[in-house]
Amino acid sequence: MPGRGGNSQRFGGRQPYELTDDSPVYVISVAAQLSGLHPQTLRQYDRLGLVSPDRTAGRGRRYSARDIELLRQVQQLSQDEGINLAGIKRIIELENQVTALQSRVAELQQAVEGAAVAMRQREQQVHASYRRDLVPYSEVHQSSALVVWRPKRSRRD
């Protein structure tokens, strides 16, 4: 199957028709059934920016499995916890921010680890470049002994 390799590269390493949690596949009526909410409630949540599904070319809403899970969380926060929609929107924004920051921290940790590896390699290169014919320096210990030095007399004297 030589033709499949090109498609895999075009779609970021995955097959073109591979479904993920972010694949927008559910129309609003199915999303409403799966989330236990009324379709009008889903439209309101979309207008408020709580859950924003993808849109088709004809502007129809398409919900992903991740959107359905988010709808369930919104319902749970609203009904069970008594949080108003503005508070829920803020919670979702903060959770998204935390997720983004965690991702950035992971990127930075990888960068630091890569820099540390590069530094160790460079350090090894520097140590390998030392001249081996040099005598290592050792610290001289001073003593209290007195040494008298007398220059040799030249033969002319």
N, C-alpha and C positions, 0 to 999 in steps of 0.2 A: 504494500500500500504506500507507494512513494508520494502520492498526492496529499496525504493527510498531514505530513510534516509541515507543509507551508501554512495550512490552516491553523495548526497549533501555534505557530510563531505569530501569526496575525492576531490571534485572540489571547495574547499574553500567557501562553503556555497551557491553555485549557482548550478543550474542544469547543467549536462554535455553538453547539446546542446543549452544552453541559449546564444543568440547573444547579444554582447555588442558593444560599439563603437570601441573597440580594437580587435574584432574578425576578423581575416584575411579571407575574403570571396570573394573578387573581383579579378578576373584575370586581367591581364594588359590591355586587350582591353576594358573591362567594366570600369576599373578605368580611362582609358583615356577618354572615353565618358563622365563619370560623372564629371571629372575635366575640360573637355574642352581642353585637351592637347593631343598631338600626343604621341603614345606609345614610340617612340624613345626618346622623351623628358623625359618621365618617367624613361626610362633606364638611361639616362644621369644624372638625378637628383639622382637616386640610386647610380651610380658610384661616384658622388660628395659627397654623404652622406647627401643630403638635405632631402630626404624622403626615408627611408629604410624599404621596406615592408618585411613581413615574407616570408619565403621560404618553399616550399613543399619538400618532400623527393627527388623529381626529380629536385630540384633547381628552380622550377617555382615560380614566384612572386605572392604573395597574399596580396592584399591591404585591409585595414580596413576602416571603415567610418571615423575614425580619420585621417588616411593617406590621404584620399580624401580631407578632409577639409584642411589639411596642403598643399596639392598640389595646391588648390585654393588660399591659402594665398601666396604661393611662386609666383604663376602667377600674383597675384594682386601687390605684392611688385615689381616684375620685370617689368611688363608692365605699371602699373599706377604710381608707385613711382620712377621708373628708377633706382632701386638698383641692382647692379650686383650680380651674384650668390655667390661670396665669402662673400659679405655683408649680403646677405640673410641667408647664412649658419651661420654666426656669430650671427645674430638676433635670429635665431632659437635656437642656443646653449644658448644664454643669457636668452631667454624666458624659456627654459627647466631648467636652473639653478635657475631662480626666482621661478618657480613652486616647485622645489625640496626644496629650502630654505623656502618657505611659508609652505610647508608640515612639515619641520623640526621645524619651529617656533611653529606650532600648536601642535606638539608632545611635545615640551618643555613646552608650556603653560599648557598642560594637566598634565605633570609631576610636575610642580610647584604647580598647584592647588591640586594635590594629596598629595604632601608633606605638603602643608599648612593645609589640612584637617587632615593629620596624626599628625602634630604638635599640632593642636588644641585639638585633642583627647587625646594626651599624656599630654598636659597641664591640661586638665580636670581630667585625672587620678591622676596627681600629686596633684592638689588641693583637690581631693576627699580623698587623703591619709593623709592629715593634721590631726594632733591630735586635737580633739575638746576640750580636757580638759585644754589646754593651754590658758592663758589669753592674749588677744591681747596687744601688746605694744603700749602705747601712749606716746607721747613726753612730757617730764616734762618741764614746763615753769619756768624759773628762776625768782626769785624776788629779790629785794634789801633788803629784811628784814633780820635782823641779829638775829640768834638764838644762844643762849648760851647753851652749853651743859656741864652739870656737871655730872661726873660719880657718881653713888650711892656709898655711903661709906659702906664698908663692916661692918658687925656687930663686927668684931674683933677690929676695930679701936676704 
